[in-house]
């Protein structure tokens, strides 16, 4: 129960941000709703490895900054394509292996989120053999760097989720 009481606090802060209710009442409502959601869902309780936590926080910050950089650069690329007088697009679907040795669903989902949130690419499906089908505006350019980008994403996610580098 103590785990849920602790986990409800960041969820309540998220509630305050989403609802823009930055007052004690907003915090209280968010905390109660978060606690009820946690009690209803009953996520598994995991022990926090306090020794690895600083490395995981640093990895999270690096991951977020890298994600923002990727979004920014992809946005510029898509805008340049849209404003070009002649659209040189080669749209298509490419297969990107998840490359996660442990084949964790969390890592694959976060990796797919990273791909989908950047303009110009969209994960449309997961194959059973641990690969993602990604629609891209330029399959030639994207497929040339897909494996390297996926390996980079997985290294960041591994550090973020486990605190260890592979």
C-alpha positions in Angstrom: 0.0 0.0 0.0 2.9 2.3 0.7 4.1 2.0 -2.8 0.7 3.1 -4.2 0.7 6.0 -1.7 4.1 7.1 -3.0 3.3 6.5 -6.7 0.1 8.5 -6.5 2.1 11.7 -5.8 3.8 12.1 -9.2 0.5 11.1 -10.9 -1.3 13.8 -8.9 1.3 16.3 -10.0 0.7 15.2 -13.6 -3.0 15.7 -13.0 -2.4 19.3 -11.8 -0.4 20.0 -15.0 -3.0 18.5 -17.3 -5.9 20.2 -15.7 -4.0 23.4 -14.9 -5.3 23.4 -11.3 -2.2 24.5 -9.5 -3.8 24.7 -6.0 -4.2 22.5 -3.0 -7.6 21.3 -4.2 -6.2 20.3 -7.5 -3.5 18.3 -5.8 -5.9 16.6 -3.5 -8.3 15.7 -6.3 -5.4 14.4 -8.4 -4.0 12.4 -5.5 -7.3 10.8 -4.7 -8.0 9.9 -8.3 -4.4 8.7 -8.8 -4.7 6.5 -5.7 -8.0 5.1 -6.8 -6.6 4.3 -10.3 -3.6 2.6 -8.8 -5.8 0.5 -6.5 -8.0 -0.4 -9.3 -5.2 -1.3 -11.8 -2.9 -2.8 -9.1 0.4 -2.4 -11.0 3.2 -4.8 -9.8 5.3 -3.4 -7.0 8.9 -3.3 -7.9 11.8 -2.5 -5.6 13.7 0.7 -6.4 17.4 0.1 -6.9 18.5 3.4 -5.3 22.1 2.9 -6.4 21.1 2.9 -10.1 18.5 5.7 -9.8 20.9 8.6 -10.5 22.1 6.9 -13.7 18.5 6.2 -14.8 17.5 9.9 -14.2 20.5 11.1 -16.2 19.6 8.6 -19.0 15.9 9.8 -18.9 17.1 13.4 -19.4 19.4 12.4 -22.2 16.5 10.4 -23.8 14.1 13.3 -23.6 16.7 15.8 -25.0 17.5 13.4 -27.8 13.8 12.9 -28.6 13.3 16.7 -28.7 16.3 17.1 -31.0 14.9 14.3 -33.3 11.5 15.9 -33.4 12.9 19.3 -34.2 15.2 18.0 -37.0 12.5 15.7 -38.5 10.1 18.7 -38.4 12.5 20.8 -40.4 13.0 18.0 -42.9 9.2 17.5 -43.4 8.6 21.3 -43.7 11.4 21.5 -46.3 9.7 18.6 -48.2 6.3 20.3 -48.0 7.6 23.7 -49.2 9.7 22.3 -52.0 8.4 23.2 -55.5 8.8 19.5 -56.5 8.1 16.8 -54.0 10.8 14.2 -54.2 9.1 11.6 -52.0 9.6 7.9 -52.0 7.1 6.8 -49.5 7.0 3.2 -48.3 7.0 0.8 -45.5 10.2 -0.6 -44.1 10.8 -3.4 -41.6 12.8 -2.3 -38.4 13.8 -5.1 -36.1 13.3 -4.2 -32.4 16.8 -5.7 -31.7 16.1 -6.0 -28.1 17.8 -9.1 -26.8 15.4 -9.5 -23.9 12.4 -8.9 -26.3 10.7 -6.7 -23.7 7.4 -5.2 -24.7 8.1 -2.0 -22.8 11.3 -1.4 -24.8 9.6 -2.1 -28.1 6.7 0.2 -27.2 8.9 3.1 -26.2 11.0 2.6 -29.3 7.9 2.7 -31.4 6.7 5.8 -29.6 10.0 7.5 -30.4 9.7 6.6 -34.1 6.0 7.6 -34.3 6.3 11.0 -32.5 9.0 12.2 -34.9 7.4 13.7 -38.1 7.9 11.7 -41.3 7.7 8.2 -39.8 4.9 6.2 -38.3 4.9 2.7 -36.8 1.9 1.0 -38.3 2.3 -2.6 -37.0 4.4 -5.0 -34.9 5.3 -8.3 -36.5 5.3 -11.4 -34.2 9.0 -11.9 -34.8 9.9 -8.7 -33.0 10.0 -6.2 -35.8 8.1 -3.0 -36.5 6.6 -2.0 -39.8 7.3 1.7 -40.2 5.7 4.0 -42.9 8.1 6.7 -44.0 8.0 9.6 -46.4 11.3 8.6 -47.9 12.1 4.9 -47.6 15.5 5.2 -49.2 16.8 7.8 -46.7 15.1 6.3 -43.7 16.1 2.7 -44.3 19.8 3.7 -44.7 19.9 4.8 -41.1 17.1 2.8 -39.5 19.3 0.1 -37.9 21.7 2.6 -36.4 18.9 4.8 -35.1 17.2 1.8 -33.6 20.4 0.6 -31.9 20.9 4.2 -30.5 17.3 4.2 -29.2 17.7 0.8 -27.5 21.0 1.9 -25.8 19.2 4.9 -24.4 16.2 2.9 -23.3 18.3 0.2 -21.7 20.2 2.8 -19.6 16.9 4.5 -18.8 15.0 1.4 -17.7 17.7 -0.6 -16.1 20.5 1.9 -15.2 23.0 -0.3 -17.0 24.5 0.2 -20.4 24.7 -2.7 -22.8 
